């Protein structure tokens, strides 16, 4: 065997032709002296059905590294480092030949990975050694593993610069400003200096890879080249090109200031006549420019069809598509799907990202939302991504970070907010309510019912005949409600069990009739026997638990739906959590014989609510937002507690009842706002940049800002001018109310903080919708896309997706506050519960069901809070567990219960206007003090 060549410098095609193809040739013709072994006997059997070891993949974080570890198990840990360093091939057969397919699959995914190339070449050397040991001639091939790569022609070698030809025997070490030059040629693509700098055709000793405009390593390696590549990608995008203004047409009446028009000397011949050849050339050029513009505009529309509407890129290569384009306009030349995927979409994504950053830099109080994914990343990796996003826009532009609370996302969110202290750390309220619902669903009381429910829905999900018959009998019955299909239980749909129950409830009797009349028959024997006899204890228990589950979970579901809205604010989170708790508290306070809800079950649900409430409300942000919300009067929700007295600031100020009756709430709000203001002032002081921080706080300085906040909090608590609210029911948008006050001299500091609080997006539903869009785009018909390609398509699609037009002022859609009302349990439902009897649920077993009990969702965040109490412990005299919410809130408040009722139960309370504007003191020159000193006098 000859000396090893530099396989790292081989091109993509050369490596396939001279290494992989040769390996296959040699493996298929191994010496017959080698024994043939079956899959059970072979040491290489793992290659027949090869899969990456998930533990090694998690440990190494790289497919090739995991493959390398598995290859070491096959050939030995020191096979390549001891002796002659050649791996041993000791047998032949299907198992050994399967190595080629495994190597090819990995090489197609990682063609530039030198570790993988080294392994493939080492195996090839081992195969060649097997031929040498058994004195067998190696099959003919144009390339030997020890030979050097030859040029295709001598003339080609003559055209290559010296530096390039030397690469065949030694590696090239790229340095800043030292790149390959493109040889001049009249054929092929025109030379591009930027492309010559970006593309490094060999691997140097420093291991630098080839570059692209989206490569993060390039940013660290050479920032100037990265910026040039980024600008070129943005400028070359379809969006940027079609936005370029057209050159102004000739104006028959040019402005007086325009210089006199002169005829180009090229347009006039020596005889003084017009040069028609030049004019014709100019006309042809103008026509070509118009054609290029038309081509770009059509391609831009097609690109939107791909990214926004999910058009499969390969479709544009089909003859039907080309025929359609030709029929619509013969001037359009269909662009290939590869051009869209490899050029148009990546460039457009760069253009979109650039436009997004420019747009976000103009906004204030942004919310950074992210969602846990199935990929295995640690908190540091996510935090690094978050901090890069924050810095690209500007730290001062961000108000909060919101995410679900898996172990990784929670840690990343906390570390990020600790690093940027002006950003608030918030849990996703929607995910947390879903976890509460999930805990209730997992209660022992509901497990037999849930198993039966899943068995029933599984049958209807697989039987189109049963679905058709159910629709038919419902139509014949003349039901007023529309005939819809039963709701399947999904893994990602929030509240999926409750939706399934509400869809099943009106169909129960119809299903019973179908079973009794032997029209349908469940394979699950338990479900079949249950519906065959509607008077049985099994059916009665199933129906009872169906109604119990719907009514217990309904308040949480309604709150969940309300808080999914993009315009839900921090005050809404607090109100709807309390509304759900108040509704459940009111329901559980009724007699067991009236509601049919066992006391043990009520206590279990109460414990779940209390645990999740305490877990979610770990800071006072939501409580303070509720107090600052001008739509609500604190006296309608707070408990009275006379402990302290707040003295008026001046002779014209008067004490309000709220000031005296709710001192704990006042102190909690005051403390939170003070702690919120401190880091905002500290950033202004530390950076000392006139463009950083809120202009109001920067203009006032630390001392005046702190004293103004203290005075404004007191004025707000007393409902003095300018915080006087005359008609709360007319206020639909608390953010707008505070934005108006933020410009008022007597409310500006408190207004700045309130605007930030009410600007926060309280859920990460945009990320949930993005993940759904990813699943849709990455369908089986588009399964060969790269991750970056999907990301580019998502960003382009979201940028160009049509936006809803703004609703006119005063319309129903313009209301800001979510106004979802909970339906009270009707008298008919209560009567139905009473007639179902007190039969205890039996220990049901689904004999024919292969449903996985935990197949609905994975417990990805938090810990299960489901109490383990036996159903049989329920007695009417069992003491009821109290709901543990904020101690300042009266859970029995009529106004709080009215928030979830179908009709108004109490009239809207109007706030009393009191007091006059506080007199301001004359400003005297004072010594500049620090933020810390300003808060010492708080």
PECORTA-V823750 format. One record per residue. PSI is psi as a letter, one per 40 degrees, with the letter a starting at -180 (NA if undefined). Layout:
# PECORTA-V823750
psi:PSI
psi:PSI
This chain:
# PECORTA-V823750
psi:h
psi:i
psi:i
psi:h
psi:i
psi:g
psi:e
psi:e
psi:e
psi:i
psi:i
psi:d
psi:d
psi:d
psi:d
psi:d
psi:d
psi:e
psi:c
psi:d
psi:d
psi:d
psi:d
psi:d
psi:d
psi:d
psi:d
psi:e
psi:f
psi:i
psi:h
psi:e
psi:d
psi:h
psi:i
psi:h
psi:i
psi:i
psi:d
psi:d
psi:d
psi:i
psi:e
psi:e
psi:d
psi:d
psi:e
psi:d
psi:g
psi:h
psi:i
psi:h
psi:h
psi:d
psi:d
psi:d
psi:d
psi:d
psi:d
psi:d
psi:e
psi:h
psi:d
psi:d
psi:d
psi:d
psi:d
psi:d
psi:d
psi:d
psi:d
psi:d
psi:d
psi:d
psi:e
psi:i
psi:d
psi:f
psi:d
psi:e
psi:e
psi:i
psi:b
psi:e
psi:e
psi:h
psi:i
psi:h
psi:h
psi:e
psi:i
psi:i
psi:a
psi:d
psi:d
psi:d
psi:d
psi:e
psi:d
psi:d
psi:d
psi:d
psi:d
psi:d
psi:d
psi:d
psi:d
psi:d
psi:d
psi:g
psi:d
psi:e
psi:h
psi:d
psi:d
psi:d
psi:d
psi:d
psi:d
psi:d
psi:d
psi:d
psi:d
psi:d
psi:d
psi:d
psi:d
psi:d
psi:d
psi:d
psi:d
psi:d
psi:d
psi:e
psi:f
psi:h
psi:h
psi:h
psi:i
psi:h
psi:i
psi:e
psi:h
psi:i
psi:d
psi:e
psi:i
psi:i
psi:h
psi:i
psi:i
psi:d
psi:i
psi:d
psi:d
psi:d
psi:d
psi:d
psi:e
psi:h
psi:i
psi:d
psi:d
psi:d
psi:d
psi:e
psi:e
psi:e
psi:e
psi:i
psi:i
psi:h
psi:h
psi:h
psi:i
psi:h
psi:e
psi:g
psi:i
psi:i
psi:i
psi:h
psi:i
psi:h
psi:i
psi:e
psi:i
psi:a
psi:i
psi:i
psi:i
psi:h
psi:d
psi:d
psi:d
psi:d
psi:d
psi:d
psi:h
psi:h
psi:e
psi:i
psi:h
psi:i
psi:d
psi:e
psi:f
psi:h
psi:i
psi:i
psi:i
psi:i
psi:e
psi:e
psi:h
psi:d
psi:d
psi:d
psi:d
psi:d
psi:d
psi:g
psi:d
psi:d
psi:d
psi:d
psi:d
psi:d
psi:d
psi:d
psi:d
psi:d
psi:d
psi:d
psi:d
psi:e
psi:i
psi:d
psi:d
psi:d
psi:d
psi:e
psi:e
psi:h
psi:i
psi:i
psi:h
psi:h
psi:i
psi:h
psi:h
psi:e
psi:g
psi:i
psi:i
psi:d
psi:e
psi:i
psi:i
psi:h
psi:h
psi:i
psi:h
psi:i
psi:d
psi:e
psi:e
psi:h
psi:i
psi:d
psi:e
psi:e
psi:i
psi:i
psi:h
psi:d
psi:d
psi:d
psi:d
psi:d
psi:d
psi:d
psi:d
psi:d
psi:d
psi:d
psi:d
psi:d
psi:d
psi:d
psi:d
psi:d
psi:d
psi:d
psi:d
psi:d
psi:d
psi:d
psi:d
psi:d
psi:d
psi:d
psi:d
psi:d
psi:d
psi:d
psi:d
psi:d
psi:e
psi:f
psi:h
psi:h
psi:d
psi:e
psi:d
psi:e
psi:e
psi:i
psi:d
psi:d
psi:d
psi:d
psi:d
psi:d
psi:d
psi:d
psi:d
psi:d
psi:h
psi:e
psi:d
psi:h
psi:h
psi:h
psi:i
psi:i
psi:d
psi:d
psi:d
psi:d
psi:d
psi:e
psi:c
psi:d
psi:d
psi:d
psi:d
psi:d
psi:d
psi:d
psi:d
psi:d
psi:d
psi:d
psi:d
psi:d
psi:d
psi:d
psi:d
psi:d
psi:e
psi:e
psi:i
psi:i
psi:f
psi:i
psi:h
psi:h
psi:i
psi:i
psi:i
psi:h
psi:i
psi:e
psi:i
psi:g
psi:i
psi:i
psi:d
psi:d
psi:d
psi:d
psi:d
psi:d
psi:d
psi:d
psi:d
psi:d
psi:d
psi:d
psi:d
psi:d
psi:d
psi:h
psi:d
psi:e
psi:e
psi:i
psi:d
psi:i
psi:h
psi:h
psi:i
psi:i
psi:f
psi:i
psi:d
psi:d
psi:d
psi:d
psi:d
psi:d
psi:d
psi:d
psi:d
psi:d
psi:d
psi:d
psi:d
psi:g
psi:e
psi:e
psi:h
psi:i
psi:h
psi:i
psi:i
psi:h
psi:d
psi:d
psi:d
psi:d
psi:d
psi:d
psi:d
psi:d
psi:d
psi:d
psi:d
psi:d
psi:d
psi:e
psi:i
psi:d
psi:d
psi:e
psi:d
psi:d
psi:d
psi:d
psi:d
psi:d
psi:d
psi:d
psi:d
psi:d
psi:d
psi:d
psi:d
psi:d
psi:d
psi:e
psi:h
psi:d
psi:d
psi:d
psi:d
psi:d
psi:d
psi:d
psi:d
psi:d
psi:d
psi:d
psi:d
psi:d
psi:e
psi:f
psi:i
psi:d
psi:i
psi:i
psi:h
psi:i
psi:i
psi:i
psi:h
psi:i
psi:h
psi:i
psi:d
psi:e
psi:h
psi:i
psi:f
psi:d
psi:d
psi:d
psi:d
psi:d
psi:d
psi:d
psi:d
psi:d
psi:d
psi:e
psi:e
psi:d
psi:d
psi:d
psi:d
psi:d
psi:d
psi:d
psi:d
psi:d
psi:e
psi:f
psi:d
psi:i
psi:h
psi:h
psi:d
psi:h
psi:d
psi:d
psi:d
psi:d
psi:d
psi:d
psi:e
psi:e
psi:g
psi:e
psi:e
psi:i
psi:d
psi:d
psi:d
psi:d
psi:d
psi:d
psi:d
psi:d
psi:d
psi:d
psi:d
psi:d
psi:d
psi:d
psi:d
psi:d
psi:d
psi:d
psi:d
psi:d
psi:d
psi:d
psi:d
psi:d
psi:d
psi:d
psi:e
psi:d
psi:i
psi:d
psi:e
psi:h
psi:i
psi:d
psi:d
psi:d
psi:d
psi:d
psi:d
psi:d
psi:d
psi:d
psi:d
psi:d
psi:d
psi:d
psi:d
psi:d
psi:d
psi:d
psi:d
psi:e
psi:e
psi:i
psi:i
psi:d
psi:d
psi:d
psi:d
psi:e
psi:h
psi:i
psi:d
psi:d
psi:d
psi:d
psi:d
psi:d
psi:d
psi:d
psi:d
psi:d
psi:d
psi:d
psi:d
psi:d
psi:d
psi:d
psi:d
psi:d
psi:g
psi:e
psi:i
psi:e
psi:d
psi:d
psi:d
psi:d
psi:d
psi:d
psi:d
psi:e
psi:h
psi:e
psi:e
psi:i
psi:h
psi:d
psi:e
psi:e
psi:d
psi:i
psi:i
psi:h
psi:g
psi:h
psi:d
psi:i
psi:h
psi:h
psi:i
psi:i
psi:d
psi:i
psi:d
psi:e
psi:i
psi:i
psi:h
psi:i
psi:d
psi:d
psi:d
psi:d
psi:e
psi:f
psi:d
psi:d
psi:d
psi:d
psi:d
psi:d
psi:d
psi:d
psi:d
psi:d
psi:d
psi:d
psi:d
psi:d
psi:d
psi:d
psi:d
psi:d
psi:d
psi:d
psi:d
psi:d
psi:d
psi:d
psi:d
psi:f
psi:h
psi:e
psi:e
psi:h
psi:i
psi:h
psi:d
psi:d
psi:d
psi:d
psi:d
psi:d
psi:i
psi:d
psi:d
psi:d
psi:d
psi:d
psi:d
psi:d
psi:d
psi:d
psi:d
psi:d
psi:d
psi:d
psi:d
psi:d
psi:d
psi:e
psi:f
psi:i
psi:h
psi:e
psi:e
psi:h
psi:h
psi:d
psi:g
psi:d
psi:e
psi:e
psi:h
psi:e
psi:g
psi:d
psi:d
psi:d
psi:d
psi:d
psi:d
psi:d
psi:d
psi:e
psi:e
psi:h
psi:d
psi:e
psi:e
psi:d
psi:d
psi:d
psi:d
psi:d
psi:d
psi:d
psi:d
psi:d
psi:d
psi:e
psi:e
psi:h
psi:h
psi:e
psi:i
psi:f
psi:d
psi:d
psi:d
psi:d
psi:d
psi:d
psi:d
psi:d
psi:d
psi:d
psi:d
psi:d
psi:d
psi:f
psi:i
psi:d
psi:e
psi:f
psi:e
psi:e
psi:i
psi:i
psi:d
psi:d
psi:d
psi:d
psi:d
psi:d
psi:d
psi:d
psi:d
psi:d
psi:d
psi:d
psi:d
psi:e
psi:h
psi:h
psi:i
psi:h
psi:i
psi:h
psi:i
psi:i
psi:h
psi:e
psi:i
psi:d
psi:e
psi:e
psi:h
psi:d
psi:h
psi:h
psi:f
psi:h
psi:h
psi:i
psi:h
psi:i
psi:h
psi:i
psi:d
psi:d
psi:d
psi:d
psi:d
psi:d
psi:d
psi:d
psi:e
psi:e
psi:i
psi:f
psi:h
psi:i
psi:h
psi:i
psi:g
psi:i
psi:h
psi:g
psi:d
psi:e
psi:h
psi:e
psi:h
psi:h
psi:d
psi:f
psi:e
psi:d
psi:i
psi:i
psi:g
psi:e
psi:i
psi:a
psi:i
psi:h
psi:e
psi:h
psi:i
psi:g
psi:i
psi:i
psi:d
psi:e
psi:e
psi:h
psi:i
psi:d
psi:e
psi:h
psi:i
psi:h
psi:h
psi:i
psi:h
psi:g
psi:a
psi:h
psi:e
psi:e
psi:h
psi:h
psi:e
psi:e
psi:h
psi:d
psi:d
psi:d
psi:d
psi:d
psi:d
psi:e
psi:i
psi:d
psi:i
psi:h
psi:e
psi:i
psi:i
psi:h
psi:h
psi:h
psi:i
psi:h
psi:h
psi:i
psi:i
psi:i
psi:h
psi:h
psi:h
psi:i
psi:i
psi:h
psi:h
psi:i
psi:h
psi:i
psi:h
psi:h
psi:i
psi:i
psi:d
psi:d
psi:d
psi:d
psi:e
psi:d
psi:e
psi:NA
